[in-house]
Amino acid sequence: MPFRSAKRILQRGAARLRRWLCWLSGGSWKRVLAALALVATLAGAGGFALVSLGLVSISARSGHWGATGWLLHYAMRRAVSTQSMGIEVPPLDDPALVLKGAGHYESSCAICHGAPGRERSLIVRHMTPEPPFLPPRIEQWKPQELFWIVKNGVKFTAMPAWPSANRDDEIWAMVAFLQALPEMSEQRYDELALGDRAGDEKTATIERLGPSEDRLELALTACSRCHGADGGGRGAGAVPRLAGQSEAYLLGTLQAYANGKRHSGIMQPVAAGLDSQILSELAKHYAGLPVSVPADGAAPEALARGKELAERGIPERGIPSCVHCHGPKRSPRNPMYPEIAGQYARYLKQQLDLFTAGTRGGSEYTHVMHSAAQRLTPEQIQALADYYASLPPVATLQPQR
C-alpha cells in the first residue's frame, strides 16, 4: 500500500542518516558536538579578528551586500508587523489631522523622505541605508505599522523615535498625513505644509540657507506652517490660536517645550533648537498680533452647561470655577494662565483630555489643571470647550498682577 511504502522509504532514509553521522563521528555523538563547537569558535574568532584589524567596511559609500540589505529589511518588516499587532486605529480621515501632520512633515521629514514635487536632499541620498522617497511607499504599510514606526523609530536607519513617547495623538496626526500623501498633488502639499507662505520660495534647508537669513524670520516661517502668519491657527482647531495671548504665557510655554516639561514631539524639537533671545522675540511677536478670529458655535444647551461649569465649578467634587484663572472677568488675572476665550473647541477639548490622562506637562501651574480635569466627565469637558470657544476673544491683554 502507498502508506506502507512511504513509511519504509522514511525508515531507510533515517537509517542511512544515522549510519552517515556515525561514520562522521567515529561512533561518538560527543565528537560531533565538539566538532560543531570548534567550527563555531573558529568562525567567531575569525570574525572578531577581521573587526579588530579594521578590515570590515563601514563606509556608507560601499553600501550593503544584496543579502545583507534583504535580511535587514526583512527583519524590520517582520518586527514592525508583529509588534504593531493590537494597536487600535482611530478615524484618520479628519482634514485637521492631515493639516497638523503636514507642517511637522515639512519641518522634520521632507529633507530625508521628499514630498510631492520635491526630491530628497542630496546629502541624505548618500546615506546607507538610503531613506526612501515616501509618497509611493506608504501604501505598503498598514496604519498601525506606520504608527509603530513613527513612534519607535528604526535602529540602524537614522529613523528616530518620536521625541515625546506619551503624545500618541500627535503620532496619529502624522499617520493621517502619511496616508494622504500618495495621492497628494504638489499644490495641495504646499497649501497644507506651507500655509500662507505656499506661494513663496520653498522652505530654507541646509542647501539653500544663506548667511544673511534673519533668524527670527526663519523661526516665524516654521511657526506659520501650523499657526498661520496671523497666529490664528489656520482655522482647523488642530493647533491653537496664538494671537493675543500674553507674552509671559507664550514665553513660559516655549521654555516648557524647550526643556521637556511640556510634552510634544512636534513643538519640543522646534523650541529646543532656538536660543532664549529668539524665544522671547517669538513670544513678543505673537502677543502683539491683532485678534480677529470668528468664535466657534455650539448648541445653546451645551453652551449653558459650559457657562455654569465655568462660572461655578463643582464644589462638591473639588472642581474650581474656570473664570477665576481664565476669565472672562474684569479683575486682573495671572498672565501665566492662557486666554482661552475664542480658542478652538477642538483644541481645548484635546488639552483637557491630555490633562485628564496626565500626559500634557507644562509650567509650574500644571498640577492645578491635572487635578481639576481629572474630575470632569467627557460631557463636561466638551461643554466647557464649546462654551469658551463661543466667547469673543479678548482684544487686549488683561492687566498683569
C-alpha positions in Angstrom: 0.0 0.0 0.0 1.2 3.6 -0.6 1.2 4.4 3.1 3.4 1.4 4.0 5.7 2.2 1.0 6.2 5.8 2.2 6.9 4.6 5.7 9.6 2.1 4.5 11.2 4.9 2.5 11.4 7.2 5.5 12.8 4.4 7.7 15.5 3.6 5.1 16.4 7.3 4.9 16.6 7.7 8.7 18.8 4.6 8.9 21.2 5.9 6.2 21.4 9.3 8.0 22.3 7.5 11.3 25.0 5.5 9.6 26.5 8.6 7.9 26.5 10.5 11.2 28.0 7.5 13.0 30.8 7.3 10.3 31.4 11.1 10.6 31.7 10.9 14.3 33.6 7.7 14.5 30.7 6.3 16.6 30.6 9.2 19.1 28.0 12.0 19.3 30.2 13.9 21.7 32.8 14.2 18.9 30.1 15.6 16.6 29.2 18.2 19.1 32.8 19.0 19.8 33.5 19.5 16.1 30.5 21.8 15.7 31.6 23.8 18.7 35.1 24.1 17.3 33.8 25.3 13.9 31.6 27.9 15.7 34.6 29.1 17.8 36.9 29.4 14.8 34.2 31.3 12.9 33.7 33.7 15.8 37.4 34.2 16.4 37.9 34.9 12.6 35.1 37.4 12.6 36.5 39.2 15.7 39.9 39.2 14.1 38.6 40.9 11.0 36.8 43.5 13.1 39.8 44.1 15.3 42.1 44.6 12.3 39.7 47.2 10.9 39.1 45.1 7.7 35.3 45.3 7.9 33.9 48.0 5.6 31.7 50.5 7.4 31.8 53.0 4.6 28.4 54.4 3.6 29.7 54.7 0.1 30.2 50.9 -0.1 26.5 50.2 0.6 25.2 46.8 1.8 25.6 43.4 0.1 22.4 42.4 -1.5 21.9 39.6 1.0 22.6 42.0 3.9 20.1 44.6 2.7 17.4 42.0 2.1 17.9 40.4 5.6 17.8 43.7 7.4 14.7 44.9 5.6 13.0 41.5 6.1 13.8 41.7 9.8 12.4 45.2 10.0 9.2 44.3 8.2 8.6 41.3 10.4 9.4 43.1 13.6 7.0 46.0 12.7 4.3 43.7 11.6 4.4 41.6 14.9 5.0 44.5 17.3 2.2 46.7 15.9 -0.4 43.9 16.4 -3.2 45.0 18.7 -2.8 48.8 18.1 -6.3 50.3 17.6 -6.5 52.7 14.7 -8.7 55.8 15.3 -10.5 57.5 12.4 -7.9 59.1 10.2 -9.9 60.9 7.6 -10.1 64.1 9.6 -8.7 67.0 7.5 -7.5 68.7 10.7 -5.2 65.8 11.5 -3.8 65.8 8.0 -3.1 69.6 8.3 -1.4 69.1 11.7 0.8 66.4 10.3 1.8 68.3 7.2 3.6 71.2 9.0 5.7 68.8 11.0 6.5 66.6 8.0 7.8 69.7 6.1 9.9 70.8 9.0 11.4 67.4 10.0 10.8 64.7 7.5 10.8 66.1 3.9 14.5 66.7 3.8 15.1 62.9 4.1 11.9 61.4 2.6 10.9 64.0 0.0 7.5 65.4 -0.9 5.2 65.8 -3.9 7.2 67.9 -6.4 10.3 67.8 -4.2 13.2 65.4 -4.2 15.1 64.3 -1.1 18.2 66.2 0.0 21.3 65.2 -2.0 23.1 64.7 1.3 20.7 62.0 2.6 20.8 60.2 -0.8 24.3 59.2 0.2 23.3 57.5 3.4 23.3 53.8 3.9 20.6 52.7 4.1 19.2 55.5 1.9 15.9 57.0 3.3 13.2 56.1 0.8 11.2 58.6 -1.1 7.9 58.1 0.8 4.9 59.1 -1.4 5.0 55.8 -3.5 6.0 53.6 -0.5 3.3 54.5 2.1 0.7 52.1 0.7 2.9 49.2 1.6 2.2 49.8 5.3 -0.9 49.4 7.4 -1.9 52.4 9.6 -0.9 50.6 12.8 2.5 49.8 11.3 3.1 53.4 10.3 2.1 54.4 13.9 4.7 52.0 15.3 7.5 53.2 13.0 6.8 56.9 13.7 6.6 56.3 17.5 9.5 54.0 17.9 11.9 54.7 15.0 14.1 52.0 13.4 17.6 51.1 14.5 20.5 51.4 12.1 18.5 53.5 9.7 18.7 57.1 11.2 14.9 56.9 11.6 14.4 58.5 15.0 11.8 57.7 17.7 9.1 60.3 18.3 10.6 62.8 20.8 7.6 62.6 23.2 6.6 59.0 23.9 3.3 59.9 25.5 1.8 62.0 22.7 0.1 59.3 20.6 -2.4 62.0 19.4 0.4 63.7 17.5 1.7 60.5 16.1 -1.8 59.6 14.7 -1.9 63.1 13.1 1.4 62.1 11.3 -0.2 58.8 10.2 -3.2 60.6 8.9 -1.0 62.9 6.8 1.2 60.0 5.6 -1.9 58.1 4.4 -3.0 61.1 2.4 0.5 61.6 0.9 0.5 59.2 -2.0 -2.5 60.9 -3.8 -1.4 64.5 -2.8 -0.5 66.9 -5.6 2.4 69.3 -5.3 0.0 72.3 -5.0 -2.0 70.6 -2.2 1.1 69.6 -0.3 2.3 73.2 -0.4 -1.1 74.5 0.8 -1.0 72.1 3.7 2.6 72.2 4.7 3.5 75.9 4.0 0.2 77.6 4.6 0.2 81.3 4.0 3.7 81.0 2.5 2.8 78.4 -0.1 3.4 80.8 -2.9 6.8 81.9 -1.6 10.1 80.2 -2.1 10.3 76.7 -0.7 11.4 76.3 2.9 15.1 77.0 3.6 17.2 74.0 4.0 20.9 73.5 4.7 21.4 73.5 0.9 19.5 76.8 0.4 20.2 78.7 3.6 22.2 81.8 3.0 24.4 83.6 5.6 22.1 86.7 5.6 18.9 84.9 6.5 17.2 86.5 9.5 16.9 84.1 12.4 13.6 85.4 13.7 12.1 85.3 10.2 13.2 81.7 9.8 11.6 80.8 13.1 8.4 82.5 12.1 8.4 80.7 8.8 8.5 77.4 10.7 5.8 78.5 13.2 3.5 79.8 10.4 3.2 76.3 8.9 0.9 75.3 11.7 -0.2 78.5 13.4 -0.5 80.7 10.4 1.2 84.0 9.7 -1.6 85.8 11.6 -1.3 83.5 14.6 -4.8 82.3 14.1 -4.1 78.5 14.0 -5.2 78.1 10.3 -8.8 77.5 11.2 -8.8 73.8 11.8 -8.6 73.6 15.5 -5.7 71.1 15.5 -3.3 73.7 16.8 -4.1 76.7 19.0 -4.6 80.4 18.1 -1.6 82.3 19.5 -2.5 85.9 18.6 -3.5 87.8 21.7 -2.0 85.5 24.3 0.1 87.2 27.0 3.8 87.5 26.2 4.6 85.9 29.6 2.4 82.9 28.9 3.8 82.4 25.4 7.4 82.6 26.6 6.7 80.3 29.5 5.1 77.8 27.2 8.0 77.9 24.7 10.5 77.4 27.6 8.5 74.5 28.9 8.6 72.9 25.4 12.3 73.5 25.1 13.2 71.9 28.4 10.8 69.0 28.0 8.4 69.9 30.8 5.6 70.3 28.4 5.3 67.2 26.1 5.1 67.4 22.4 7.1 65.6 19.7 6.2 68.5 17.3 6.9 71.5 19.5 9.8 70.3 21.6 12.4 69.9 18.8 11.4 73.4 17.4 11.7 75.2 20.8 14.8 73.3 21.9 16.6 74.4 18.8 16.1 78.2 19.5 18.1 80.3 21.9 16.4 82.4 24.7 16.5 85.6 22.6 14.6 84.1 19.7 12.1 82.5 22.1 11.5 85.9 23.7 11.1 87.6 20.3 8.6 84.9 19.2 6.5 85.4 22.3 6.5 89.2 21.8 5.6 88.8 18.2 2.6 86.6 18.7 1.4 88.5 21.8 1.3 91.7 19.7 -0.7 90.3 16.8 -4.3 91.6 16.4 -7.0 89.3 17.5 -9.6 88.9 14.7 -11.0 85.4 14.7 -14.6 84.1 14.5 -15.9 82.2 17.5 -16.9 78.5 17.2 -20.6 77.7 17.6 -22.4 75.0 19.6 -25.9 74.2 20.7 -27.4 76.6 23.2 -28.0 73.8 25.8 -24.3 72.8 25.7 -23.2 76.5 26.0 -25.5 76.9 29.0 -24.0 73.9 30.7 -20.5 75.0 29.9 -21.1 78.5 31.2 -22.5 77.2 34.5 -19.4 74.9 34.9 -17.0 77.7 34.0 -18.6 80.2 36.5 -19.4 77.9 39.4 -17.3 74.8 39.0 -18.5 71.8 41.0 -17.5 72.5 44.6 -18.7 69.1 45.9 -16.3 67.3 43.6 -13.4 69.7 44.2 -13.7 71.3 40.7 -13.0 75.1 40.9 -14.5 77.7 38.6 -12.7 78.3 35.4 -13.3 82.0 35.3 -11.1 82.6 38.3 -8.0 81.7 36.2 -9.1 82.0 32.6 -11.8 84.6 32.7 -13.9 86.2 31.4 -13.8 88.7 34.3 -12.9 92.3 34.9 -10.3 91.8 37.6 -6.6 91.1 36.7 -5.5 87.5 36.1 -2.2 85.8 36.3 -0.5 86.4 32.9 0.9 82.9 33.0 -2.6 81.5 32.5 -3.7 81.3 28.9 -6.5 83.3 27.4 -8.9 80.6 26.2 -11.9 82.8 25.2 -12.3 82.3 21.4 -9.9 79.4 21.3 -10.9 76.4 19.2 -13.2 74.0 21.0 -11.4 71.1 19.4 -8.0 72.2 20.8 -9.5 73.0 24.3 -11.0 69.5 24.5 -7.7 67.9 23.4 -5.8 69.8 26.1 -8.3 68.8 28.8 -8.1 65.2 27.7 -4.3 65.4 28.0 -4.6 66.9 31.5 -7.0 64.1 32.4 -4.6 61.5 31.2 -1.7 63.2 32.9 0.4 63.3 29.7 0.4 67.0 28.8 3.0 68.5 31.2 3.6 72.2 31.3 4.6 75.0 33.6 4.7 75.1 37.4 0.9 75.6 37.3 0.2 72.3 35.5 -0.8 70.4 38.7 -3.8 72.7 39.1 -5.2 71.6 35.8 -4.4 68.0 36.3 -6.4 68.0 39.5 -9.4 69.8 38.0 -9.6 68.0 34.6 -9.4 64.5 36.1 -12.7 65.2 38.0 -14.6 66.2 34.8 -16.7 63.8 32.7 -16.2 63.7 29.0 -19.5 65.5 28.5 -18.4 68.3 30.9 -15.1 68.6 29.1 -16.9 69.1 25.8 -19.4 71.6 27.3 -16.5 73.7 28.7 -14.7 73.6 25.4 -17.8 74.7 23.4 -18.5 77.5 25.9 -15.1 79.1 25.8 -14.9 78.7 22.0 -18.1 80.6 21.7 -16.8 83.6 23.5 -15.3 86.5 21.6 -11.5 86.6 22.1 -10.1 89.5 24.1 -8.8 92.3 22.0 -6.3 93.5 24.6 -4.3 91.7 27.4 -5.6 91.6 30.9 -3.5 93.8 33.3 -0.8 91.8 34.9 -0.5 91.2 38.7 
